[in-house]
Amino acid sequence: MQLTVSDILDVAIKSEESSCKFYKDMAAKAQNPVTEKVLLKLAQDEQDHLNYLLWLKSGKPINEQVYFDGFEEAGELYPEMSPGEVLQVAMQREGAAAKMYRQMADIFKKHPDKQFIFERMAREEDTHSAAIAKMMEQF
């Protein structure tokens, strides 16, 4: 099966939509205000990624003004999850997303104007993982 650029972007868009919803749902159920705040920030970051992917799919040219504000499903969401369990699932999701974006960057290596977007998103997912790991030390 050969994937088109549009197919690849559709996968990334679906991933970001799912992650954004996941973090918003988790934040709504969080009982710890710090956990809720972090999950809402992660949801916003995923929404930003989604917006850039939709922009990229639109075919509008990429220029030097593009900047990202800092999918696989991993784990299940349960209302009774502790903050530590929530963060553990979040860490799995961020790691899976970083891996996916690195694979997409590799696919686009002949298109540097698109490749850099996926490389940047992979680095941001790594930053999210590091932030989550630091938070997990509290639980």
Secondary structure, DSSP 4 states (H G I P E B T S, - for coil): -PPPHHHHHHHHHHHHHHHHHHHHHHHHH-SSHHHHHHHHHHHHHHHHHHHHHHHHHTTPPP-TT---------S---TT--HHHHHHHHHHHHHHHHHHHHHHHHHTTT-HHHHHHHHHHHHHHHHHHHHHHHHHTT-
